[in-house]
Amino acid sequence: MGMKGNPLRDLGFKSDTDTKLKKNDTIAKALAQLCKKIKVEATPKMFRATSSNLLFNTPLYRRCQLHELFLDHSVKTVSEASYVANDFTTLDEAIEFLGKQYGIE
């Protein structure tokens, strides 16, 4: 859910009789605005790849495997799934770190 409680990517019909699919991708819109602001031509896939590489190549974030969490990869072991909690404070810090790398403060 978005900050306003709306879906981040909404697909549906405007009404029961409408045959045209209504699309609303909040993330794509935000990324397009960001690219325009920082004057960079990039796709979501490019940001995803570059960001995960930045996290992997930063020892603190690699140790926490935040590049995996950032990429929304599933856990690989029983201990990760059942016993070990992800520290979302660290993920928030990693997101701020990425923002600084892209010149967004």
Secondary structure as GFF3:
##gff-version 3
##sequence-region A 1 105
A	DSSP	beta_strand	9	13	.	.	.	ID=ss1
A	DSSP	beta_strand	21	25	.	.	.	ID=ss2
A	DSSP	alpha_helix	26	38	.	.	.	ID=ss3
A	DSSP	alpha_helix	44	56	.	.	.	ID=ss4
A	DSSP	alpha_helix	59	63	.	.	.	ID=ss5
A	DSSP	alpha_helix	66	70	.	.	.	ID=ss6
A	DSSP	alpha_helix	78	82	.	.	.	ID=ss7
A	DSSP	alpha_helix	88	101	.	.	.	ID=ss8
###
